[in-house]
């Protein structure tokens, strides 16, 4: 067999392998979201079975997202250090076990504890970002990440479509328990499957790891201060959640508990700041070699862009069915079906955003999509009872296309900043999506839905400005140092 033909066959084999890894990984993400949101469509059954109050139901919703913010940071560090195959497998199996524990709960306290812990599985998204970046070259990584994110994110919608039917099949007060336990068992089984059927990199490739762990590496004094600044909103968002649970809002926690949470969060921020100093203090007295340098302002731009895109998606998905029901006097079933169009766009929009980024450039594509997001939300701010219903639905779906395409464009760029830090960068960017959701939902608690949409539109313009100011189109190659000291150049165009 000729050398040329052998090389072609090897390339074809790699092509089959990367597609296989993509499918195994988006299914892992799909299952993680399926388990993360397995309680949402069953809340009415759970409430009746356990005898929960409305406040306790609201608390479960808050607890479900609380831990995801720090979890994405932690998971990002773990995946860079140990590899996505190992971390994804462990996360799925642990999340599945916690889901089964939630299904066995018989009191609000046990429901609350297990739901809070289950928020950790929401960090699964970060793992696949690093895995896909290892298997796909820069020219196609945007589309691959978009397929991973869009198809995997559909797991929450699939849970809403299937779990009530499973619960009804088993019937009785315990039907919801069977549905949630089955979803947990699926996660445990697939965690084992994923461990044995994928690898972290193609054969012969090097898995680059951070030189130090504990905090994200930066390469200049300016970036050190920027990193400290960008860590603050992650802690503040958790403080908002504590405030919502406190005496002045849901009144679930006593005052001393609320203030204890604030104290813990301040301590957590100081602990993070100390680790950031430990990892990066050398930048104040020695210049980092060009081969290791990257511009942290690019991460800042991606943080703000994901705050506006995924943050608004989570917030709007939470309120849109009720908004349609109240605005147009629709039944809950009809309102839910019409509002579901927003989430269904994920299947197409997020891969499209990644593909456009691959084809037409990272920075320009993201700016156009963020402009579309802002215009879409400004348009939604005019929806009222006098609006023609089909027009309102069409406007909502058009807006969601730009929102979710923007998400795809953000994570088409994430792997191209610094390969060995991809997990940590993805973790921080992903966490900002949850911060956005907390921020926008807090705004919604004080204003009308129309003003809520207007605020998101303004946030989109802020993200557009940050992208224009800080994001730069990748050029040439990204350099990484191999374990033996030699340098490998990774194409980022």
Secondary structure, DSSP 4 states (H G I P E B T S, - for coil): --HHHHHHHHHHHHHHHHHHHHHHHHHHHHHHHHHHTTTGGGHHHHHHHHT--HHHHHHHHHHHHHHHHHHHHHHHHHHHHH-HHHHHHHHHHHHHHHHHHHHT--SHHHHHHHHHHHGGGGGHHHHHHHHHHHHS-HHHHHHHHHHHHHHHHTHHHHHHHHHHHHHHHH-STTHHHHHHHHHHHHHHHHHHHHHHH--SS-TT------SS-SS---SSHHHHHHHHHHHHHHHHHHHHHHHHHSTTTT--S-HHHHHHHHHHHHHHHHHHHHHHHHHHGGGGTSPPPGGG---THHHHHHHHHHHHHHHHHHHHHHHHHHHHHHHHT--HHHHHHHHHHHHHTHHHHHHHHHHHHHHH-HHHHHHHHHHHHHHHHHHHTT--TTS-HHHHHHHHHHHHHHHHHHHHHHHHHHTTT-GGGHHHHHHHHHHHHHHHHHHHHHHHTTS-HHHHHHHHHHHHHHHHHHHHHH-----SEEEEE-TTS-EEEEE--
